Amino acid sequence: MNAAAPSEKDVTSAVQEVVSTLEEEIVLGVLHPRERLIEDELMARFHVKRHVVRQALAEMEQQGLVQRRKNSGAQVRALTAREVMELYALRELLETHCMKLIPLPATPAQLKQLAAIQRSHAAAVKANDPRAVFRANLAFHAALYALSGNETLIEAIAEYARRTHPVRLSTLVSPQSIEAARQDHERIIEALRTGDRKALVQICAAHLRPARDTYLANLNRLGRGKEEAA
C-alpha cells in the first residue's frame, strides 16, 4: 500500500521549518551573501521533497532574503549600499511612526510582558548566545510594535525588518553591540513607563543605525560601497 500523501498542513509546516532555519542562519552569518542554496543539499539536510525546498526558496525570494541568478540557481541575497540605505530609511519611518501610535504611558500588564521578554534577552546577552539574542530580540520588538494596535503597520515593519536580516550579523556577534541593544530595550521600557514619547521615538530610531552603519562600513572596506544590485 502506498504511503498517504502529506497533507497541506504538513507541507506548510515543512516549508516554514526550512524558511525559519535558513532565515536564522542568514542573520547569524552561517549562510553568507551570495552563498548558493542547492536544492539537493537542502532536501537531504531537512529530509523533505523537492517541492518543499522550492516553495521555501520561493517564499524567501519574495521576502527579499534569496535571489535567483541565471545558471546558478538560488543564493543568499547580497544587499548593495543603496539598498541598505533605502531599506533602513523606510524602517526608521515605519518604526518611529509605530512608536507615535502607542498609547502612553503603557499599562502595568504591558510593561510586565515586555520586562519578562527583556529578561530573556538580557540572559542571552550575558551568555553571549547570538541565536538566543536574535530570538529574544524578535519577541521584544513584536510585543513592542503590538502596542500600537495597527496590524497593517506591524506587518509592514516585520516584512522590511526581515529584508535587512543579512545586515544584522555584525550586531549579533559583537558583545558591545548586543549590550548596547540590551540597554536600548531597557530605555524603551522606561520611556513607555513614564510616557516619554520623544525619548521613545529617538531611542527606536537610534536603535536601527549601528547595524546599518557597520554593514556599510564593511562594504566600503571591501570596495563594494558603490556596487549595484545584480
N, C-alpha and C positions, 0 to 999 in steps of 0.2 A: 504494500500500500504506500502511495506517495505521501510524503510529509505535507501537512497542511501549509498552505501559503501564508506568509507572515501577514498579519493584519495591518491596516493603515496606521493604527496606533503604534504597533511595533516598529514600523518603518520610520515614523516620525520620531520616535524615541531614539532610534539608532542614529538618525541623521543629526539630531540635537546633541548626542554624545560626541560625535565626530566634530561638529562645529564648535562646541564649548571647549573641548580639549585642545583643538588647534588654535582657537582664539586665545586661550590662556598661554599657550606656548609661544605665540607671536609676541604677546605682551612681555613675557619673561625672557625673550631672546633665545629660546630653544630653537625656534624657527626664525631665520634671518630674512630680511628683504631680498627678493629675487631668488630665494631658495625654491626649487621645484617641488611640487606636491604631486608625486607619482601615484596614479590610481592603484596599480597593482600592490605597491608597498602599503598604501593606506588600507586596502582590502585585507591584506594579511595581518596588519597590525590590529585593526579593530574587529576582525572576524566578521566582515559584512560583505554583501554583494556589491557589484559594480554600480548598480543604480543608486544605492545608498550613498556611496562615495561621490558620485556625480551630482546628486541632489545637494549634498553637503557643500561641495565646492561651488555649485551654482548659488547657493544661499550666501556663502562667504564673498563671492564676487559681487553680489547685489549689495552686500554690506560694506563693500569697499576694502576688504581685507585681502582679497585674492584678485589677480588679474590673469587673463589668458593671453598667451603670446603665440603667434603663428609658429608652427613647427616645434614648439617646446612645451605645450600644454599649460597647466595652471602653475602659478608661482605666487609666493607671498609678495604682496604689492609693496613697492618702494615709493614713498612719497617724495615729491620734489619740494624744494624750499617754498615755492609759490603755493603749492597745495597745502603745506603745513600752515603758512601764514593765513590763508583764506579759511581753512578749517577752524583754526583757533580764534580768528576774529568772529566767526559765526558762533562758536561755542561760547565765547565770552558774552556775546549779545543775548543768546538764549538763556544762559545760566544766570546772568545778573538780572535779567527780566524776571526769571523764576523767583529770585530772592525778593523782588519787589512785590510779588503777589502773596507772599506768605503772611498770614495774619500774625501780628506781633502784639505782645510777647507770646511765645509758644506756651502751650498748656503744660502742666506738670507731667501729664501722661506722654506727651510728645517728647519732652526733654528726657524723660526716663528711658524711652525707647532708644533715642539717639545716644545717650550716655552708655547704655548697655552695649550697643554695637561698637561704640568707640573704645570701650574696654577691651573688646576682642581685637580691634585694630592695634591698640597700644601694646597688647601682649604679643602680637605678631611682629611689631616693630622691635620690641625688646628682644625677641628670639631671633631677629634678623632672618625672618622667613618670608621671602618675596611673594611666594604663592599665597600664603595666608594673608599677607598685607593686601594683595590685589583683591582677593575675595572680600575681605572686610571693608576695603575702601569702596567697592561697588555697593555693598549693602548700606554703608553710611550715606552715600550720595543718593541712592534710591530712596531711602527714608527721608532724607532732607528735601529732595525735589517733590516728593509726595505731599509735603505740607502745603504746596501751592494749590493743590486741588485741580490743576489744569492738565488733564490726561493727554491731550494732544501735544502740549508743550513738553511734557515729561517724555513722551515717545520720541519727539524730535531731539531732545537732549541725549537720550540713550543712543539714538542712531548715530549722531555725529561724534559722540564720545567714542563709540565703537570704531569709527573710521580712523581715529587717531591712536588706536592701540599700538601700532608699530613705533609710535613716537615715545611711548611711556616707559620703555625699558630702562633708560638712564636713571629715572627717579625711583625705580623699584629695586635697583641693585646698589644704590648709593645710600649708606647708613645716614649720611647728613640729610639727604633729600627726604627719605621716609620719616625721619624725625621731624623735619620741618613740616611735612604734611600732617603728622600727628598733632603738632602744635596748632596748625591751622584749624583742624577739626575741633580742638578744644575751644579755640577762639570763636568759631562758628556757633557752638553750643552756648557760649556765654552771651554772644550777641542776640541769639534767639531768646535767651532767658531775660535779658534786660530790655529787649525791644529796640536795640540799636540798629536800625535798618541801614544807615550809612556804612557802619562798620561791616555789617553782614555782606553788603554788595561789594565793598572793597576787598574783603578777605577772599570772597569767592572768585573775583577777577584775578587777584594776585596768585591764587592757588593754581591757576591753569598755566602760568607763564614759565616756571622752571623747566618742565618737560619740553615745551616748545623751544625755549632758548637753547637748551642743551643739544637737542636734535639738530637745530640749525647750525650751531657751532661745530658739531661733528660733520655735517655736510660740507661746511666751508673748509674744515681741516682736510677732508678727503677730496677737495676740489670739485664737489658736486653741487655747490650752492646755487649755480645757475642752470643746473640740469633740467631739461624738460621731461615731462611725463612720456614714457614710452607708449 
